[in-house]
Amino acid sequence: ASGSGKSTLLLRMIREEIAAGSGIALIDAHGELFDDVLSAIPPARGKDVVIVDVADPDWSVALNPLQGTERNPRLRNFVCGQICDLIDRLFEGDDTTGPVTRNNLRASLMAAMSHPEGPTLADAPRIFLDDSFREYLLPKCDERTAQHFRNFRRTTGENGYENWCPYMTARFEPFISSAPMLNLLCRPSTVNLGALMRRRAK
């Protein structure tokens, strides 16, 4: 959310959840809410707090959003939709988004999540850059995803595959272009957010 009004509403909702004894997970890429949420935690809930600093080299953690999706078609569709929505909210504008972009994003994520050895976000742009990797994954995908890439790969001209590739890989650059983000998102998870949110102080 952006804007002071939305931030205030979000903070109020978070405070209500904390007061009710619920667990929350805050991923604050811009650092706008972190201090406010931390100050809203009552002393009685202090032992429940877990702070993860992805830039801290001594306490490295991983939160792989694609982990486990290769074995769960329903989870694949859910995670794919959530990541597409996130990319749309963070990076797209009226002149950059549209059904073709969305369909290509979806297909690349669905193909990545078919990786039998465990997918990561770094696999999605690799599908556009590495022909051998793409041909390895397509037989493992659902038919809709495989057919999308077969058709897409045959397109030429201004709106053809080769011209689209840089636009598609750019959508994933913010998630894989730095060592901290690769460390956080592109290896097996070391933190179970669901378990942390369900945990109570002992």
CYANA upper distance limits for C-alpha pairs under 8 A (distance plus 0.5 A):
  1 ALA  CA      6 LYS  CA      6.41
  1 ALA  CA      7 SER  CA      7.03
  2 SER  CA      6 LYS  CA      6.61
  2 SER  CA      7 SER  CA      7.13
  3 GLY  CA      7 SER  CA      6.78
  4 SER  CA      8 THR  CA      6.51
  5 GLY  CA      9 LEU  CA      6.79
  6 LYS  CA     10 LEU  CA      6.60
  7 SER  CA     11 LEU  CA      6.55
  7 SER  CA     33 LEU  CA      8.07
  8 THR  CA     12 ARG  CA      6.71
  9 LEU  CA     13 MET  CA      6.80
 10 LEU  CA     14 ILE  CA      6.70
 11 LEU  CA     15 ARG  CA      6.65
 11 LEU  CA     33 LEU  CA      7.96
 11 LEU  CA     36 ASP  CA      8.12
 11 LEU  CA     37 VAL  CA      7.40
 12 ARG  CA     16 GLU  CA      6.75
 13 MET  CA     17 GLU  CA      6.84
 14 ILE  CA     18 ILE  CA      6.74
 14 ILE  CA     24 ILE  CA      7.91
 14 ILE  CA     37 VAL  CA      7.96
 15 ARG  CA     19 ALA  CA      6.56
 15 ARG  CA     37 VAL  CA      7.98
 15 ARG  CA     40 ALA  CA      6.95
 15 ARG  CA     41 ILE  CA      8.24
 16 GLU  CA     20 ALA  CA      6.66
 17 GLU  CA     21 GLY  CA      7.00
 17 GLU  CA     22 SER  CA      5.79
 17 GLU  CA     23 GLY  CA      7.70
 17 GLU  CA     24 ILE  CA      7.85
 18 ILE  CA     22 SER  CA      5.95
 18 ILE  CA     23 GLY  CA      7.18
 18 ILE  CA     24 ILE  CA      7.90
 18 ILE  CA     41 ILE  CA      7.46
 22 SER  CA    197 MET  CA      7.95
 22 SER  CA    198 ARG  CA      8.30
 23 GLY  CA    196 LEU  CA      8.18
 23 GLY  CA    197 MET  CA      4.74
 23 GLY  CA    198 ARG  CA      6.70
 23 GLY  CA    199 ARG  CA      8.32
 24 ILE  CA    197 MET  CA      6.41
 25 ALA  CA    193 LEU  CA      7.61
 25 ALA  CA    197 MET  CA      7.52
 26 LEU  CA     34 PHE  CA      8.31
 28 ASP  CA     32 GLU  CA      7.43
 28 ASP  CA     33 LEU  CA      7.10
 28 ASP  CA     34 PHE  CA      7.01
 31 GLY  CA     35 ASP  CA      8.32
 33 LEU  CA     37 VAL  CA      6.52
 34 PHE  CA     38 LEU  CA      6.59
 35 ASP  CA     39 SER  CA      6.62
 36 ASP  CA     40 ALA  CA      6.79
 37 VAL  CA     41 ILE  CA      7.22
 41 ILE  CA     45 ARG  CA      6.89
 41 ILE  CA     46 GLY  CA      7.32
 42 PRO  CA     46 GLY  CA      7.15
 45 ARG  CA     49 VAL  CA      7.61
 45 ARG  CA    201 ALA  CA      7.90
 47 LYS  CA    201 ALA  CA      6.10
 48 ASP  CA    199 ARG  CA      7.91
 48 ASP  CA    200 ARG  CA      6.85
 48 ASP  CA    201 ALA  CA      5.91
 52 VAL  CA     61 VAL  CA      7.99
 53 ASP  CA     59 TRP  CA      8.25
 53 ASP  CA     60 SER  CA      8.45
 54 VAL  CA     60 SER  CA      6.98
 54 VAL  CA     61 VAL  CA      7.26
 54 VAL  CA    180 PRO  CA      6.60
 54 VAL  CA    181 MET  CA      8.10
 54 VAL  CA    184 LEU  CA      7.01
 55 ALA  CA     60 SER  CA      8.23
 55 ALA  CA    180 PRO  CA      6.15
 56 ASP  CA     60 SER  CA      6.78
 60 SER  CA    183 ASN  CA      8.01
 60 SER  CA    184 LEU  CA      8.21
 61 VAL  CA    183 ASN  CA      7.84
 61 VAL  CA    184 LEU  CA      6.50
 61 VAL  CA    189 SER  CA      7.89
 61 VAL  CA    190 THR  CA      6.24
 61 VAL  CA    191 VAL  CA      7.21
 62 ALA  CA    183 ASN  CA      6.76
 62 ALA  CA    184 LEU  CA      4.66
 62 ALA  CA    185 LEU  CA      6.42
 62 ALA  CA    186 CYS  CA      8.02
 62 ALA  CA    187 ARG  CA      6.87
 62 ALA  CA    188 PRO  CA      6.95
 62 ALA  CA    189 SER  CA      5.06
 62 ALA  CA    190 THR  CA      5.63
 62 ALA  CA    191 VAL  CA      6.94
 63 LEU  CA    184 LEU  CA      6.12
 63 LEU  CA    185 LEU  CA      5.90
 63 LEU  CA    186 CYS  CA      8.49
 63 LEU  CA    187 ARG  CA      8.29
 63 LEU  CA    188 PRO  CA      7.77
 63 LEU  CA    189 SER  CA      5.11
 63 LEU  CA    190 THR  CA      7.12
 63 LEU  CA    191 VAL  CA      6.71
 63 LEU  CA    192 ASN  CA      8.31
 64 ASN  CA    120 THR  CA      6.99
 64 ASN  CA    121 LEU  CA      8.41
 64 ASN  CA    184 LEU  CA      7.54
 64 ASN  CA    185 LEU  CA      5.15
 64 ASN  CA    186 CYS  CA      6.49
 64 ASN  CA    187 ARG  CA      6.70
 64 ASN  CA    188 PRO  CA      6.41
 64 ASN  CA    189 SER  CA      5.59
 65 PRO  CA     79 VAL  CA      7.95
 65 PRO  CA    120 THR  CA      7.98
 65 PRO  CA    121 LEU  CA      8.30
 65 PRO  CA    185 LEU  CA      7.37
 66 LEU  CA     76 ARG  CA      8.34
 66 LEU  CA     79 VAL  CA      7.66
 66 LEU  CA    113 MET  CA      7.06
 66 LEU  CA    119 PRO  CA      6.44
 66 LEU  CA    120 THR  CA      6.18
 66 LEU  CA    121 LEU  CA      7.51
 67 GLN  CA    118 GLY  CA      7.00
 67 GLN  CA    119 PRO  CA      6.89
 67 GLN  CA    120 THR  CA      7.62
 67 GLN  CA    188 PRO  CA      7.41
 67 GLN  CA    189 SER  CA      7.77
 68 GLY  CA     72 ASN  CA      7.40
 68 GLY  CA    118 GLY  CA      7.70
 69 THR  CA     73 PRO  CA      7.33
 69 THR  CA     75 LEU  CA      6.19
 69 THR  CA     76 ARG  CA      5.50
 69 THR  CA     79 VAL  CA      8.49
 69 THR  CA    113 MET  CA      6.38
 69 THR  CA    114 SER  CA      8.22
 69 THR  CA    119 PRO  CA      8.30
 70 GLU  CA     76 ARG  CA      7.70
 70 GLU  CA    113 MET  CA      5.63
 70 GLU  CA    114 SER  CA      5.47
 70 GLU  CA    115 HIS  CA      6.81
 70 GLU  CA    116 PRO  CA      6.80
 70 GLU  CA    118 GLY  CA      7.16
 70 GLU  CA    119 PRO  CA      7.58
 72 ASN  CA     76 ARG  CA      6.70
 73 PRO  CA     77 ASN  CA      6.93
 74 ARG  CA     78 PHE  CA      6.92
 75 LEU  CA     79 VAL  CA      6.51
 76 ARG  CA     80 CYS  CA      6.43
 76 ARG  CA    110 MET  CA      7.30
 76 ARG  CA    113 MET  CA      7.22
 77 ASN  CA     81 GLY  CA      6.70
 77 ASN  CA    110 MET  CA      8.11
 78 PHE  CA     82 GLN  CA      6.80
 79 VAL  CA     83 ILE  CA      6.67
 80 CYS  CA     84 CYS  CA      6.63
 80 CYS  CA    106 ARG  CA      6.80
 80 CYS  CA    109 LEU  CA      6.69
 80 CYS  CA    110 MET  CA      7.24
 81 GLY  CA     85 ASP  CA      6.59
 81 GLY  CA    106 ARG  CA      8.05
 82 GLN  CA     86 LEU  CA      6.68
 83 ILE  CA     87 ILE  CA      6.67
 84 CYS  CA     88 ASP  CA      6.57
 84 CYS  CA    102 ARG  CA      7.57
 84 CYS  CA    105 LEU  CA      7.32
 84 CYS  CA    106 ARG  CA      7.37
 85 ASP  CA     89 ARG  CA      6.67
 86 LEU  CA     90 LEU  CA      6.56
 87 ILE  CA     91 PHE  CA      6.15
 87 ILE  CA     92 GLU  CA      7.45
 87 ILE  CA    171 ARG  CA      7.60
 88 ASP  CA     92 GLU  CA      5.39
 88 ASP  CA     93 GLY  CA      8.40
 88 ASP  CA     97 THR  CA      7.85
 91 PHE  CA    171 ARG  CA      8.16
 92 GLU  CA     96 THR  CA      6.16
 92 GLU  CA     97 THR  CA      6.03
 93 GLY  CA     97 THR  CA      6.54
 97 THR  CA    101 THR  CA      6.47
 97 THR  CA    102 ARG  CA      7.76
 98 GLY  CA    102 ARG  CA      6.72
 99 PRO  CA    103 ASN  CA      6.42
100 VAL  CA    104 ASN  CA      6.62
101 THR  CA    105 LEU  CA      6.61
101 THR  CA    168 MET  CA      7.99
102 ARG  CA    106 ARG  CA      6.56
103 ASN  CA    107 ALA  CA      6.58
104 ASN  CA    108 SER  CA      6.64
104 ASN  CA    168 MET  CA      7.88
105 LEU  CA    109 LEU  CA      6.71
105 LEU  CA    168 MET  CA      7.46
106 ARG  CA    110 MET  CA      6.54
107 ALA  CA    111 ALA  CA      6.51
107 ALA  CA    145 THR  CA      5.93
107 ALA  CA    148 HIS  CA      7.45
107 ALA  CA    149 PHE  CA      7.97
108 SER  CA    112 ALA  CA      6.60
108 SER  CA    124 ALA  CA      5.62
108 SER  CA    125 PRO  CA      7.69
108 SER  CA    127 ILE  CA      7.21
109 LEU  CA    113 MET  CA      6.63
109 LEU  CA    121 LEU  CA      8.21
109 LEU  CA    124 ALA  CA      5.87
110 MET  CA    114 SER  CA      7.09
110 MET  CA    141 CYS  CA      7.94
110 MET  CA    145 THR  CA      7.29
111 ALA  CA    115 HIS  CA      7.84
111 ALA  CA    124 ALA  CA      7.77
111 ALA  CA    127 ILE  CA      8.42
111 ALA  CA    137 LEU  CA      7.03
111 ALA  CA    138 LEU  CA      7.25
111 ALA  CA    141 CYS  CA      6.26
111 ALA  CA    145 THR  CA      7.08
111 ALA  CA    146 ALA  CA      8.20
112 ALA  CA    119 PRO  CA      6.36
112 ALA  CA    120 THR  CA      7.69
112 ALA  CA    121 LEU  CA      7.97
112 ALA  CA    123 ASP  CA      5.81
112 ALA  CA    124 ALA  CA      5.62
112 ALA  CA    127 ILE  CA      8.05
112 ALA  CA    137 LEU  CA      8.03
113 MET  CA    118 GLY  CA      8.08
113 MET  CA    119 PRO  CA      5.76
113 MET  CA    120 THR  CA      8.07
114 SER  CA    119 PRO  CA      7.63
114 SER  CA    137 LEU  CA      7.26
114 SER  CA    140 LYS  CA      6.49
114 SER  CA    141 CYS  CA      6.09
115 HIS  CA    119 PRO  CA      5.75
115 HIS  CA    137 LEU  CA      6.92
115 HIS  CA    140 LYS  CA      7.99
119 PRO  CA    123 ASP  CA      7.05
120 THR  CA    124 ALA  CA      8.16
120 THR  CA    185 LEU  CA      7.48
120 THR  CA    186 CYS  CA      5.44
120 THR  CA    187 ARG  CA      7.13
121 LEU  CA    125 PRO  CA      8.30
121 LEU  CA    172 PHE  CA      8.18
121 LEU  CA    175 PHE  CA      8.03
121 LEU  CA    176 ILE  CA      8.08
121 LEU  CA    185 LEU  CA      7.32
121 LEU  CA    186 CYS  CA      6.50
122 ALA  CA    126 ARG  CA      7.04
122 ALA  CA    172 PHE  CA      8.31
122 ALA  CA    176 ILE  CA      6.81
122 ALA  CA    182 LEU  CA      8.42
122 ALA  CA    186 CYS  CA      6.72
123 ASP  CA    127 ILE  CA      6.97
124 ALA  CA    128 PHE  CA      8.17
124 ALA  CA    172 PHE  CA      8.25
125 PRO  CA    129 LEU  CA      7.18
125 PRO  CA    168 MET  CA      7.62
125 PRO  CA    169 THR  CA      5.36
125 PRO  CA    172 PHE  CA      7.01
126 ARG  CA    130 ASP  CA      6.12
126 ARG  CA    133 PHE  CA      7.84
126 ARG  CA    134 ARG  CA      8.27
126 ARG  CA    169 THR  CA      8.46
127 ILE  CA    131 ASP  CA      7.51
127 ILE  CA    133 PHE  CA      6.79
127 ILE  CA    134 ARG  CA      5.36
128 PHE  CA    134 ARG  CA      7.87
128 PHE  CA    165 CYS  CA      6.40
128 PHE  CA    168 MET  CA      8.36
128 PHE  CA    169 THR  CA      7.62
129 LEU  CA    165 CYS  CA      8.14
130 ASP  CA    134 ARG  CA      6.78
131 ASP  CA    135 GLU  CA      6.66
132 SER  CA    136 TYR  CA      6.62
133 PHE  CA    137 LEU  CA      6.84
134 ARG  CA    138 LEU  CA      6.61
135 GLU  CA    139 PRO  CA      7.85
136 TYR  CA    140 LYS  CA      8.26
137 LEU  CA    141 CYS  CA      7.04
138 LEU  CA    145 THR  CA      8.24
138 LEU  CA    146 ALA  CA      5.73
139 PRO  CA    146 ALA  CA      7.60
141 CYS  CA    145 THR  CA      6.67
141 CYS  CA    146 ALA  CA      6.36
142 ASP  CA    146 ALA  CA      6.81
143 GLU  CA    147 GLN  CA      6.41
144 ARG  CA    148 HIS  CA      6.67
145 THR  CA    149 PHE  CA      7.04
146 ALA  CA    150 ARG  CA      6.79
147 GLN  CA    151 ASN  CA      6.61
148 HIS  CA    152 PHE  CA      6.43
149 PHE  CA    153 ARG  CA      6.20
150 ARG  CA    154 ARG  CA      7.17
151 ASN  CA    155 THR  CA      7.38
152 PHE  CA    160 GLY  CA      8.01
152 PHE  CA    161 TYR  CA      6.47
153 ARG  CA    160 GLY  CA      8.42
153 ARG  CA    161 TYR  CA      6.05
154 ARG  CA    160 GLY  CA      8.27
154 ARG  CA    161 TYR  CA      7.64
155 THR  CA    159 ASN  CA      7.95
155 THR  CA    160 GLY  CA      4.97
155 THR  CA    161 TYR  CA      5.98
156 THR  CA    160 GLY  CA      4.31
156 THR  CA    161 TYR  CA      6.61
156 THR  CA    162 GLU  CA      7.73
157 GLY  CA    163 ASN  CA      8.16
158 GLU  CA    163 ASN  CA      6.89
159 ASN  CA    163 ASN  CA      6.86
159 ASN  CA    164 TRP  CA      7.15
160 GLY  CA    164 TRP  CA      6.76
161 TYR  CA    165 CYS  CA      6.69
162 GLU  CA    166 PRO  CA      8.43
163 ASN  CA    167 TYR  CA      8.24
164 TRP  CA    168 MET  CA      6.80
165 CYS  CA    169 THR  CA      6.65
166 PRO  CA    170 ALA  CA      6.52
167 TYR  CA    171 ARG  CA      7.27
168 MET  CA    172 PHE  CA      7.88
169 THR  CA    173 GLU  CA      7.04
170 ALA  CA    174 PRO  CA      8.35
172 PHE  CA    176 ILE  CA      7.10
173 GLU  CA    177 SER  CA      5.69
174 PRO  CA    178 SER  CA      8.31
175 PHE  CA    181 MET  CA      6.24
175 PHE  CA    182 LEU  CA      7.53
175 PHE  CA    185 LEU  CA      7.89
176 ILE  CA    181 MET  CA      6.21
176 ILE  CA    182 LEU  CA      5.61
176 ILE  CA    185 LEU  CA      8.37
176 ILE  CA    186 CYS  CA      8.22
177 SER  CA    181 MET  CA      7.64
177 SER  CA    182 LEU  CA      7.76
178 SER  CA    182 LEU  CA      6.73
179 ALA  CA    183 ASN  CA      6.48
180 PRO  CA    184 LEU  CA      6.56
181 MET  CA    185 LEU  CA      6.38
181 MET  CA    186 CYS  CA      8.11
182 LEU  CA    186 CYS  CA      5.50
182 LEU  CA    187 ARG  CA      8.03
183 ASN  CA    187 ARG  CA      7.04
185 LEU  CA    189 SER  CA      8.49
192 ASN  CA    196 LEU  CA      6.82
193 LEU  CA    197 MET  CA      6.58
194 GLY  CA    198 ARG  CA      6.78
195 ALA  CA    199 ARG  CA      6.56
